[in-house]
Amino acid sequence: MLSIVERNRSEGEKFDRRIRAKPGTTSDCWQLACLLFEVVVGEYLFNDSDWGKFWVTLMEESRGDVLGDEGERRVRKALGEEGKGGTADFAIKMIRAGLVRNPERRLGAREMAEMVRN
């Protein structure tokens, strides 16, 4: 919770007024990854009633992979593929590619389309 406050304080060390977040293809790819997970699994990817905890889950890069082992297990179970290979691997690859917290490192629409083609 404190990291949220620090990040949003105008006098905070990490605050930079020049940075403006603008939607683009990388935010579209984040949304696509969330939607893909929710369609495949049939449940919300993020379902936390504690807003502060939810915010930290989304914003803190040190928390590791957004999908995590549990999310991967849920995708595999929903697709009936407990092992490696097949449709589940492709879905997990697409979801992970879109769920990169830092938009500067997240794939854009062209890169995601290339993943589908290959």
DSSP file (Angstrom, degrees, kcal/mol; ACC not computed):
  #  RESIDUE AA STRUCTURE BP1 BP2  ACC     N-H-->O    O-->H-N    N-H-->O    O-->H-N    TCO  KAPPA ALPHA  PHI   PSI    X-CA   Y-CA   Z-CA
    1    1 A M     >        0   0    0      0, 0.0     4,-1.7     0, 0.0     3,-0.4   0.000 360.0 360.0 360.0 -38.4    0.0    0.0    0.0
    2    2 A L  H  >  +     0   0    0      1,-0.2     4,-2.8     2,-0.2     5,-0.2   0.850 360.0  58.5 -65.2 -33.1    2.8    2.4    0.8
    3    3 A S  H  > S+     0   0    0      2,-0.2     4,-2.3     1,-0.2    -1,-0.2   0.840 103.7  53.2 -66.1 -30.5    4.3    1.9   -2.7
    4    4 A I  H  > S+     0   0    0     -3,-0.4     4,-1.6     2,-0.2    -1,-0.2   0.941 111.0  45.4 -65.5 -47.5    1.0    3.1   -4.2
    5    5 A V  H  X S+     0   0    0     -4,-1.7     4,-0.9     1,-0.2     3,-0.2   0.936 114.7  47.8 -61.9 -47.3    1.2    6.3   -2.1
    6    6 A E  H >< S+     0   0    0     -4,-2.8     3,-0.6     1,-0.2     8,-0.2   0.904 110.8  51.2 -61.5 -43.1    4.8    6.9   -2.9
    7    7 A R  H 3< S+     0   0    0     -4,-2.3    -1,-0.2     1,-0.2    -2,-0.2   0.819 114.8  42.8 -65.4 -31.1    4.4    6.3   -6.6
    8    8 A N  H 3< S+     0   0    0     -4,-1.6     2,-0.3    -3,-0.2    -1,-0.2   0.499  86.3 106.1 -98.2  -4.5    1.5    8.8   -6.8
    9    9 A R    X<  -     0   0    0     -4,-0.9     3,-1.4    -3,-0.6     6,-0.2  -0.602  66.7-140.9 -76.5 132.9    2.9   11.6   -4.6
   10   10 A S  T 3  S+     0   0    0     -2,-0.3    -1,-0.1     1,-0.3     7,-0.1   0.732 104.2  45.9 -68.5 -20.5    4.0   14.5   -6.7
   11   11 A E  T 3  S+     0   0    0      3,-0.0    -1,-0.3    -5,-0.0    -2,-0.1   0.396  89.2 119.5 -99.8   3.9    7.0   15.1   -4.4
   12   12 A G  S X  S-     0   0    0     -3,-1.4     3,-1.0    -6,-0.2    -5,-0.1  -0.281  74.9-118.0 -67.0 153.7    7.9   11.3   -4.4
   13   13 A E  T 3  S+     0   0    0      1,-0.2    -1,-0.1     3,-0.0    -6,-0.1   0.827 113.2  46.4 -61.6 -34.5   11.3   10.2   -5.8
   14   14 A K  T 3  S+     0   0    0     -8,-0.2     2,-0.3    -5,-0.1    -1,-0.2   0.506  86.5 110.9 -89.3  -4.8    9.7    8.1   -8.6
   15   15 A F    <   +     0   0    0     -3,-1.0     2,-0.4    -6,-0.2    -7,-0.1  -0.535  39.6 177.4 -76.2 132.3    7.2   10.8   -9.7
   16   16 A D    >   -     0   0    0     -2,-0.3     3,-1.5     3,-0.1    -3,-0.0  -0.906  17.3-163.3-136.6 107.2    7.9   12.3  -13.1
   17   17 A R  T 3  S+     0   0    0     -2,-0.4    -1,-0.1     1,-0.3    -2,-0.0   0.724  87.3  65.3 -62.7 -22.8    5.3   14.8  -14.3
   18   18 A R  T 3  S+     0   0    0      2,-0.0     2,-0.5     0, 0.0    -1,-0.3   0.731  81.1  91.6 -74.6 -21.4    6.6   14.5  -17.9
   19   19 A I    <   -     0   0    0     -3,-1.5     2,-0.5     2,-0.0    -3,-0.1  -0.628  54.7-178.5 -80.4 123.2    5.5   10.9  -18.2
   20   20 A R        -     0   0    0     -2,-0.5     2,-0.5     2,-0.0    -2,-0.0  -0.985  21.8-137.6-122.1 124.3    2.1   10.5  -19.6
   21   21 A A        -     0   0    0     -2,-0.5    -2,-0.0     0, 0.0     0, 0.0  -0.699  26.9-177.1 -81.9 124.6    0.5    7.1  -20.0
   22   22 A K        -     0   0    0     -2,-0.5     5,-0.2     0, 0.0     2,-0.1  -0.961  27.7-113.6-123.1 140.5   -1.3    6.9  -23.3
   23   23 A P        +     0   0    0      0, 0.0     2,-0.3     0, 0.0     0, 0.0  -0.397  51.8 140.5 -68.2 149.7   -3.2    3.9  -24.6
   24   24 A G     >  -     0   0    0     -2,-0.1     4,-1.8     0, 0.0     3,-0.3  -0.850  67.7 -55.9-164.2-161.6   -1.8    2.2  -27.6
   25   25 A T  H  > S+     0   0    0     -2,-0.3     4,-2.1     1,-0.2     5,-0.1   0.810 128.0  59.0 -67.5 -27.4   -1.3   -1.3  -29.1
   26   26 A T  H  > S+     0   0    0      2,-0.2     4,-1.7     1,-0.2    -1,-0.2   0.890 106.7  46.7 -69.8 -35.8    0.5   -2.4  -26.0
   27   27 A S  H  > S+     0   0    0     -3,-0.3     4,-2.3     2,-0.2    -1,-0.2   0.857 110.3  54.3 -71.1 -32.5   -2.5   -1.6  -23.8
   28   28 A D  H  X S+     0   0    0     -4,-1.8     4,-2.5     2,-0.2    -2,-0.2   0.898 107.3  50.5 -62.1 -40.0   -4.6   -3.4  -26.3
   29   29 A C  H  X S+     0   0    0     -4,-2.1     4,-2.3     2,-0.2    -2,-0.2   0.858 108.0  52.5 -68.9 -35.1   -2.4   -6.5  -26.0
   30   30 A W  H  X S+     0   0    0     -4,-1.7     4,-2.3     2,-0.2    -2,-0.2   0.947 112.1  46.0 -60.7 -48.0   -2.7   -6.4  -22.2
   31   31 A Q  H  X S+     0   0    0     -4,-2.3     4,-2.7     1,-0.2    -2,-0.2   0.891 111.1  52.3 -63.2 -40.3   -6.5   -6.3  -22.6
   32   32 A L  H  X S+     0   0    0     -4,-2.5     4,-2.9     2,-0.2    -1,-0.2   0.909 109.1  50.1 -61.5 -42.8   -6.4   -9.1  -25.1
   33   33 A A  H  X S+     0   0    0     -4,-2.3     4,-2.3     2,-0.2    -2,-0.2   0.915 111.9  47.4 -63.4 -43.5   -4.3  -11.3  -22.8
   34   34 A C  H  X S+     0   0    0     -4,-2.3     4,-2.5     2,-0.2    -2,-0.2   0.934 114.4  47.2 -61.5 -45.8   -6.8  -10.7  -19.9
   35   35 A L  H  X S+     0   0    0     -4,-2.7     4,-2.7     2,-0.2     5,-0.2   0.909 110.1  52.3 -63.0 -43.5   -9.7  -11.5  -22.2
   36   36 A L  H  X S+     0   0    0     -4,-2.9     4,-2.4     1,-0.2     5,-0.2   0.928 111.2  47.3 -59.2 -46.2   -8.0  -14.6  -23.5
   37   37 A F  H  X S+     0   0    0     -4,-2.3     4,-3.0     1,-0.2     5,-0.4   0.944 113.9  47.2 -59.1 -48.1   -7.5  -15.9  -20.0
   38   38 A E  H  X S+     0   0    0     -4,-2.5     4,-1.8     1,-0.2    -2,-0.2   0.845 113.3  47.6 -67.3 -34.8  -11.0  -15.1  -18.9
   39   39 A V  H  < S+     0   0    0     -4,-2.7    -1,-0.2     2,-0.2    -2,-0.2   0.923 117.3  42.4 -70.0 -44.2  -12.6  -16.7  -22.0
   40   40 A V  H  < S+     0   0    0     -4,-2.4    -2,-0.2    -5,-0.2    -3,-0.2   0.943 126.3  31.1 -67.8 -47.8  -10.5  -19.9  -21.7
   41   41 A V  H  < S-     0   0    0     -4,-3.0    -3,-0.2    -5,-0.2    -2,-0.2   0.806  94.5-135.3 -84.7 -31.1  -10.8  -20.3  -17.9
   42   42 A G  S  < S+     0   0    0     -4,-1.8     2,-0.3    -5,-0.4    -3,-0.1   0.690  73.4  88.9  81.5  18.5  -14.2  -18.8  -17.5
   43   43 A E  S    S-     0   0    0     -6,-0.3    -1,-0.3    -5,-0.2    -2,-0.2  -0.942  87.1 -87.4-140.7 160.8  -13.2  -16.8  -14.4
   44   44 A Y        -     0   0    0     -2,-0.3     3,-0.2     1,-0.1    -9,-0.1  -0.460  24.5-146.1 -67.8 141.1  -11.7  -13.3  -13.8
   45   45 A L  S    S+     0   0    0      1,-0.3     2,-0.6    -2,-0.1    -1,-0.1   0.914  94.0  35.3 -70.2 -44.8   -7.9  -13.1  -14.0
   46   46 A F        +     0   0    0     -3,-0.0    -1,-0.3     2,-0.0     2,-0.2  -0.948  68.0 156.3-113.9 115.0   -7.9  -10.4  -11.3
   47   47 A N        +     0   0    0     -2,-0.6     2,-0.4    -3,-0.2    -3,-0.0  -0.667  17.4 137.8-140.4  81.3  -10.5  -10.8   -8.6
   48   48 A D        -     0   0    0     -2,-0.2     6,-0.1     1,-0.1    -2,-0.0  -0.988  38.4-160.7-131.4 123.7   -9.5   -9.1   -5.5
   49   49 A S  S    S+     0   0    0     -2,-0.4     2,-0.9     1,-0.1     3,-0.1   0.665  77.4  85.7 -77.2 -15.7  -11.8   -7.0   -3.3
   50   50 A D     >  -     0   0    0      1,-0.2     4,-2.4     2,-0.0     5,-0.2  -0.775  65.9-164.0 -87.8 104.2   -8.9   -5.3   -1.7
   51   51 A W  H  > S+     0   0    0     -2,-0.9     4,-2.6     1,-0.2    -1,-0.2   0.865  85.3  52.8 -60.4 -40.1   -8.1   -2.4   -4.1
   52   52 A G  H  > S+     0   0    0      2,-0.2     4,-2.1     1,-0.2    -1,-0.2   0.915 111.1  45.6 -62.1 -44.8   -4.7   -1.7   -2.7
   53   53 A K  H  > S+     0   0    0      1,-0.2     4,-2.3     2,-0.2    -1,-0.2   0.896 112.6  52.1 -65.0 -40.7   -3.6   -5.3   -3.0
   54   54 A F  H  X S+     0   0    0     -4,-2.4     4,-1.7     2,-0.2    -2,-0.2   0.924 108.9  50.0 -60.4 -46.3   -5.0   -5.4   -6.5
   55   55 A W  H  X S+     0   0    0     -4,-2.6     4,-2.5     1,-0.2     5,-0.2   0.916 111.0  48.4 -60.4 -46.0   -3.1   -2.3   -7.5
   56   56 A V  H  X S+     0   0    0     -4,-2.1     4,-2.4     1,-0.2    -1,-0.2   0.896 107.3  56.7 -63.4 -40.3    0.2   -3.7   -6.2
   57   57 A T  H  < S+     0   0    0     -4,-2.3    -1,-0.2     1,-0.2    -2,-0.2   0.884 114.7  38.9 -56.9 -39.4   -0.4   -7.0   -8.0
   58   58 A L  H  < S+     0   0    0     -4,-1.7    -2,-0.2    -5,-0.1    -1,-0.2   0.858 124.3  35.3 -79.1 -36.1   -0.7   -5.0  -11.3
   59   59 A M  H  < S+     0   0    0     -4,-2.5     2,-0.9    -5,-0.2    -3,-0.2   0.765  89.1  89.1 -98.1 -27.5    2.1   -2.4  -10.8
   60   60 A E    ><  -     0   0    0     -4,-2.4     3,-1.7    -5,-0.2     4,-0.1  -0.627  49.9-169.5 -83.4 106.6    4.9   -4.0   -8.8
   61   61 A E  G >  S+     0   0    0     -2,-0.9     3,-1.6     1,-0.3    -1,-0.2   0.775  82.5  69.5 -63.0 -26.8    7.4   -5.6  -11.3
   62   62 A S  G 3  S+     0   0    0      1,-0.3    -1,-0.3    -3,-0.1     3,-0.1   0.618  80.2  78.0 -68.7 -10.3    9.2   -7.3   -8.5
   63   63 A R  G <  S-     0   0    0     -3,-1.7    -1,-0.3     1,-0.3    -2,-0.2   0.511  95.5-140.0 -78.3  -3.0    6.2   -9.6   -8.0
   64   64 A G    <   +     0   0    0     -3,-1.6    -1,-0.3    -4,-0.1     2,-0.1  -0.438  56.6  13.5  85.2-156.2    7.3  -11.6  -11.0
   65   65 A D        -     0   0    0      1,-0.1    35,-0.1    -2,-0.1     4,-0.1  -0.331  59.7-145.8 -61.9 129.2    5.1  -13.2  -13.7
   66   66 A V  S    S+     0   0    0     33,-0.6    -1,-0.1     1,-0.2     5,-0.1   0.914  99.9  44.6 -64.6 -43.1    1.5  -11.8  -13.7
   67   67 A L  S  > S-     0   0    0     32,-0.2     4,-1.2    25,-0.1    -1,-0.2   0.936  93.5-179.0 -68.3 -46.6    0.0  -15.1  -14.8
   68   68 A G  H  >  -     0   0    0      3,-0.2     4,-2.1     2,-0.2     5,-0.1   0.120  47.5 -66.7  69.2 172.6    2.1  -17.2  -12.4
   69   69 A D  H  > S+     0   0    0      1,-0.2     4,-2.5     2,-0.2    -1,-0.2   0.867 133.8  54.0 -64.6 -37.9    2.1  -20.9  -11.9
   70   70 A E  H  > S+     0   0    0      2,-0.2     4,-2.2     1,-0.2    -1,-0.2   0.918 109.0  47.9 -65.5 -43.3   -1.5  -20.9  -10.6
   71   71 A G  H  X S+     0   0    0     -4,-1.2     4,-2.1     2,-0.2    -1,-0.2   0.905 111.6  50.6 -62.9 -41.6   -2.8  -19.1  -13.7
   72   72 A E  H  X S+     0   0    0     -4,-2.1     4,-2.6     1,-0.2    -2,-0.2   0.920 109.7  50.6 -61.6 -43.7   -0.9  -21.5  -15.9
   73   73 A R  H  X S+     0   0    0     -4,-2.5     4,-2.5     1,-0.2    -1,-0.2   0.896 109.1  51.8 -60.6 -40.8   -2.4  -24.4  -14.1
   74   74 A R  H  X S+     0   0    0     -4,-2.2     4,-2.3     2,-0.2    -1,-0.2   0.883 110.2  48.3 -64.9 -38.8   -5.9  -23.0  -14.5
   75   75 A V  H  X S+     0   0    0     -4,-2.1     4,-2.0     2,-0.2     6,-0.2   0.943 112.8  47.7 -65.6 -47.4   -5.4  -22.5  -18.3
   76   76 A R  H  <>S+     0   0    0     -4,-2.6     5,-2.8     1,-0.2     4,-0.5   0.912 113.3  48.1 -60.3 -43.0   -4.1  -26.1  -18.7
   77   77 A K  H ><5S+     0   0    0     -4,-2.5     3,-0.9     1,-0.2    -1,-0.2   0.913 110.5  51.2 -64.3 -43.0   -7.0  -27.5  -16.6
   78   78 A A  H 3<5S+     0   0    0     -4,-2.3    -1,-0.2     1,-0.3    -2,-0.2   0.845 114.2  43.9 -64.1 -33.7   -9.6  -25.5  -18.6
   79   79 A L  T 3<5S-     0   0    0     -4,-2.0    -1,-0.3    -5,-0.1    -2,-0.2   0.431 112.7-118.8 -91.7   0.5   -8.2  -26.7  -21.9
   80   80 A G  T < 5S+     0   0    0     -3,-0.9     2,-0.5    -4,-0.5    -3,-0.2   0.778  78.0 120.7  70.5  26.4   -7.9  -30.3  -20.6
   81   81 A E      < +     0   0    0     -5,-2.8    -1,-0.1    -6,-0.2    -2,-0.1  -0.802  27.8 167.3-125.8  89.4   -4.2  -30.3  -21.1
   82   82 A E        +     0   0    0     -2,-0.5    -1,-0.1    -5,-0.1    -5,-0.1   0.791  64.8  56.7 -72.7 -27.4   -2.4  -31.0  -17.9
   83   83 A G  S    S-     0   0    0      1,-0.2     2,-0.2    -7,-0.1     5,-0.1  -0.206  99.4 -74.2 -94.2-173.0    1.0  -31.6  -19.6
   84   84 A K  S    S+     0   0    0     -2,-0.1    -1,-0.2     4,-0.1     2,-0.1  -0.487  85.8  42.0 -82.0 152.3    3.1  -29.6  -21.9
   85   85 A G  S    S+     0   0    0      1,-0.2     4,-0.5    -2,-0.2     3,-0.5  -0.168  73.1  55.5 104.1 164.4    2.3  -29.0  -25.5
   86   86 A G  S  > S-     0   0    0      1,-0.2     4,-1.4     2,-0.2     3,-0.3  -0.282 105.6 -22.6  79.7-158.1   -0.7  -28.3  -27.6
   87   87 A T  H  > S+     0   0    0      1,-0.2     4,-2.8     2,-0.2     5,-0.2   0.834 129.6  61.0 -61.4 -37.5   -3.2  -25.5  -27.4
   88   88 A A  H  > S+     0   0    0     -3,-0.5     4,-2.8     1,-0.2     5,-0.2   0.910 102.6  51.1 -60.7 -43.0   -2.5  -24.7  -23.7
   89   89 A D  H  > S+     0   0    0     -4,-0.5     4,-2.3    -3,-0.3    -1,-0.2   0.914 112.0  47.2 -61.1 -42.1    1.1  -23.9  -24.4
   90   90 A F  H  X S+     0   0    0     -4,-1.4     4,-2.4     2,-0.2    -2,-0.2   0.933 113.0  48.1 -64.8 -45.8    0.1  -21.5  -27.2
   91   91 A A  H  X S+     0   0    0     -4,-2.8     4,-2.7     1,-0.2    -2,-0.2   0.918 113.0  48.2 -61.2 -43.9   -2.6  -19.8  -25.0
   92   92 A I  H  X S+     0   0    0     -4,-2.8     4,-2.8    -5,-0.2     5,-0.2   0.901 110.4  51.8 -64.7 -40.7   -0.1  -19.5  -22.1
   93   93 A K  H  X S+     0   0    0     -4,-2.3     4,-2.1    -5,-0.2    -1,-0.2   0.920 112.5  45.5 -61.2 -44.4    2.5  -18.0  -24.4
   94   94 A M  H  X S+     0   0    0     -4,-2.4     4,-1.6     2,-0.2    -2,-0.2   0.913 114.0  48.4 -65.7 -43.7    0.0  -15.4  -25.7
   95   95 A I  H  X S+     0   0    0     -4,-2.7     4,-1.9     1,-0.2     3,-0.3   0.946 113.0  47.1 -63.2 -48.2   -1.3  -14.5  -22.3
   96   96 A R  H  < S+     0   0    0     -4,-2.8    -1,-0.2     1,-0.2    -2,-0.2   0.882 108.9  55.5 -61.7 -38.2    2.2  -14.1  -20.8
   97   97 A A  H  < S+     0   0    0     -4,-2.1    10,-1.0    -5,-0.2     3,-0.4   0.858 113.8  40.8 -63.4 -35.2    3.3  -12.0  -23.8
   98   98 A G  H  < S+     0   0    0     -4,-1.6     2,-0.6    -3,-0.3    -1,-0.2   0.746 104.5  67.2 -84.3 -24.6    0.5   -9.6  -23.2
   99   99 A L     <  +     0   0    0     -4,-1.9   -33,-0.6    -5,-0.2     2,-0.6  -0.283  62.2 133.9 -97.2  49.7    0.7   -9.5  -19.4
  100  100 A V        -     0   0    0     -2,-0.6     6,-0.2    -3,-0.4     5,-0.1  -0.885  51.2-144.6 -95.2 122.9    4.1   -7.8  -19.1
  101  101 A R  S    S+     0   0    0     -2,-0.6    -1,-0.1   -40,-0.1     5,-0.0   0.875  84.0  68.4 -58.8 -42.3    3.7   -5.1  -16.5
  102  102 A N  S >> S-     0   0    0      1,-0.2     3,-1.6    -3,-0.1     4,-1.0  -0.702  71.4-155.6 -83.4 113.7    6.0   -2.6  -18.1
  103  103 A P  T 34 S+     0   0    0      0, 0.0    -1,-0.2     0, 0.0    -2,-0.1   0.754  91.8  63.4 -62.6 -23.3    4.3   -1.4  -21.4
  104  104 A E  T 34 S+     0   0    0      1,-0.2    -3,-0.0    -3,-0.0    -2,-0.0   0.753 111.3  37.2 -71.4 -22.8    7.7   -0.5  -22.9
  105  105 A R  T <4 S+     0   0    0     -3,-1.6    -1,-0.2    -5,-0.1     2,-0.2   0.510  96.8 102.0-103.3  -8.2    8.7   -4.2  -22.7
  106  106 A R  S  < S-     0   0    0     -4,-1.0    -8,-0.1    -6,-0.2    -9,-0.1  -0.484  80.3-105.0 -76.9 145.8    5.3   -5.6  -23.6
  107  107 A L        -     0   0    0    -10,-1.0   -78,-0.2    -2,-0.2     2,-0.1  -0.366  33.3-139.1 -66.8 148.5    4.7   -6.8  -27.1
  108  108 A G     >  -     0   0    0    -79,-0.1     4,-2.2   -80,-0.1     5,-0.2  -0.307  35.5 -83.7 -95.8-173.7    2.6   -4.7  -29.4
  109  109 A A  H  > S+     0   0    0      1,-0.2     4,-2.5     2,-0.2     5,-0.2   0.883 126.4  51.9 -62.5 -41.1   -0.1   -5.7  -31.9
  110  110 A R  H  > S+     0   0    0      1,-0.2     4,-2.2     2,-0.2    -1,-0.2   0.930 111.6  46.2 -63.3 -44.6    2.4   -6.5  -34.7
  111  111 A E  H  > S+     0   0    0      2,-0.2     4,-1.8     1,-0.2    -1,-0.2   0.890 113.2  49.3 -66.5 -38.5    4.5   -8.8  -32.5
  112  112 A M  H  X S+     0   0    0     -4,-2.2     4,-1.7     2,-0.2    -1,-0.2   0.908 110.5  50.9 -66.1 -40.7    1.4  -10.5  -31.1
  113  113 A A  H  X S+     0   0    0     -4,-2.5     4,-2.0     1,-0.2    -2,-0.2   0.886 107.8  53.5 -63.1 -38.2    0.1  -11.1  -34.7
  114  114 A E  H  X S+     0   0    0     -4,-2.2     4,-1.8     1,-0.2    -1,-0.2   0.878 104.9  54.4 -64.0 -37.7    3.5  -12.5  -35.6
  115  115 A M  H  < S+     0   0    0     -4,-1.8    -1,-0.2     1,-0.2    -2,-0.2   0.892 108.5  49.3 -61.9 -39.2    3.3  -15.0  -32.7
  116  116 A V  H  < S+     0   0    0     -4,-1.7    -2,-0.2     1,-0.2    -1,-0.2   0.892 109.7  51.3 -67.9 -39.0   -0.1  -16.1  -34.1
  117  117 A R  H  <        0   0    0     -4,-2.0    -1,-0.2     1,-0.2    -2,-0.2   0.837 360.0 360.0 -67.4 -32.6    1.3  -16.6  -37.6
  118  118 A N     <        0   0    0     -4,-1.8    -1,-0.2    -5,-0.1    -2,-0.2   0.466 360.0 360.0 -89.2 360.0    4.3  -18.7  -36.4
